[in-house]
Amino acid sequence: MKISAMSVVGFTTMALVTVTIMVSMNFPFNWVFYMTVFGQALVVYMVYKVLTDDYDTTKTFDDFYEDNPIGRQDEF
């Protein structure tokens, strides 16, 4: 089963938000510590997964931003 890069990003985000919630609820230090170490390992894996993801797009640097393309000026 192939895991998409965006699902890894979502899981990593939720794990690190969980650390924040655990700290605000005064969980024991060892739980917060191990969850933080796990979150840091997830960040490293997330960066690797996003950079090595086989993602193709038709966009180029000429397209700039989708909501504000450089090439055309729409007048209202």
Phi, psi and omega per residue, in radians:
M1 nan 2.223 -3.131
K2 -1.602 2.247 3.122
I3 -1.672 2.224 -3.128
S4 -1.298 2.731 -3.131
A5 -1.128 -0.626 -3.122
M6 -1.221 -0.528 3.071
S7 -1.233 -0.586 3.062
V8 -1.157 -0.718 3.091
V9 -1.073 -0.776 3.129
G10 -1.110 -0.761 -3.141
F11 -1.144 -0.715 3.124
T12 -1.127 -0.728 3.111
T13 -1.073 -0.786 -3.138
M14 -1.142 -0.638 3.113
A15 -1.131 -0.722 -3.123
L16 -1.315 -0.521 3.017
V17 -1.170 -0.628 3.084
T18 -1.079 -0.680 3.075
V19 -1.049 -0.767 3.137
T20 -1.090 -0.735 3.118
I21 -1.142 -0.723 3.136
M22 -1.080 -0.694 3.127
V23 -1.165 -0.741 -3.103
S24 -1.214 -0.392 3.120
M25 -1.678 0.177 3.092
N26 1.001 0.814 3.031
F27 -1.162 2.794 3.103
P28 -1.030 2.569 -3.051
F29 -0.995 -0.719 -3.076
N30 -1.128 -0.621 3.089
W31 -1.132 -0.797 -3.131
V32 -1.139 -0.714 3.139
F33 -1.069 -0.881 -3.113
Y34 -1.158 -0.616 3.092
M35 -1.190 -0.618 3.092
T36 -1.169 -0.757 3.094
V37 -1.089 -0.745 3.082
F38 -1.074 -0.718 3.123
G39 -1.124 -0.673 3.108
Q40 -1.165 -0.672 3.071
A41 -1.139 -0.657 3.089
L42 -1.133 -0.649 3.107
V43 -1.094 -0.758 3.113
V44 -1.085 -0.795 3.118
Y45 -1.116 -0.686 3.136
M46 -1.075 -0.786 3.133
V47 -1.079 -0.780 3.100
Y48 -1.056 -0.794 -3.094
K49 -1.126 -0.748 -3.124
V50 -1.180 -0.712 -3.101
L51 -1.278 -0.449 -3.133
T52 -1.782 0.097 -3.117
D53 -1.167 2.419 3.120
D54 -1.524 1.483 -3.064
Y55 -2.062 2.184 3.126
D56 -1.978 2.496 3.112
T57 -2.466 2.758 3.083
T58 -1.629 -0.084 -3.123
K59 -1.339 2.571 3.066
T60 -2.241 3.102 3.105
F61 -1.180 -0.355 3.083
D62 -1.181 -0.423 3.141
D63 -1.343 -0.299 -3.122
F64 0.930 -2.152 3.093
Y65 -1.680 2.546 -3.141
E66 -1.108 -0.640 -3.079
D67 -1.481 -0.161 -3.137
N68 -2.548 1.269 -3.126
P69 -1.187 2.561 -3.099
I70 -1.325 -0.696 -2.969
G71 -1.141 -0.482 -3.071
R72 -2.221 2.563 3.116
Q73 -2.032 1.957 3.093
D74 -1.583 2.189 3.118
E75 -1.818 2.380 -3.130
F76 -1.789 nan nan
